[in-house]
């Protein structure tokens, strides 16, 4: 219903398209990952629209294959008809970053570089280094671990923004069934929200999702404007973080 409310999967996926569904799987911590049922539902929608679907991840901590399997995404995605790929075993490819402020080039993977459609599926979470980790930061899982280290050493927030100018999801589906509050990306307090969010603009959805997370914690939503990677991505034209320009469609399901 969330995807349907913004025009449906058919807006971006059609017969013959190769679709990469990119869940955020940092570790083998199940609370850190999106619910396997959410990932499987996205796979199902993409396949129904005619796409060939690959669920792919480059984990920042440990084996991607192990993490994907342990949190239950491998079995759920395969049952839904997707191929599951550990990007650490994939061919690496250099990309130029023409609009980059801190990154002039970046190494990614062939599966990401060649796909027709990229769908970001993060869980709504806090993050110690970037304040929140939602869709924009999830794109760090499209680069090798050495590149992730470079981001942290150079300027994490700006590098996230720079990366999204060249590797930008066509659709984001945020798993906010449970959100990780107070701290993250692991070890935070899990709070039930019973919410799924979807948008074509990763900056807009990160802005609104961050506001919802702040509200959940009882923090002033005005603090969202201080989240550096979101504002930096907006400045580079990745999307909008101006709430007055973001249309929110809400539906309650019984």
Secondary structure, DSSP 8 states (H G I E B T S, - for coil): -HHHHTT-GGGT--TT-EEEEEE---SS-TTTS--HHHHHHHHHHHHHTT-EEEEEE--SSS-HHHHHHHTTHHHHHHHTT-EEEEGGGS-EEEEE-TT-SS-SEEEEEHHHHH-SEEEEE-EEEEETTTEEESHHHHGGGGS-HHHHHHHHHH-HHHHHHHHHTTS--SEEEEEEEEEEESS-SSS-EEEEEEEEEEES-HHHHHHHHHHHHHHHHT--GGGGGG-HHHHHHHHTTS----GGG---------
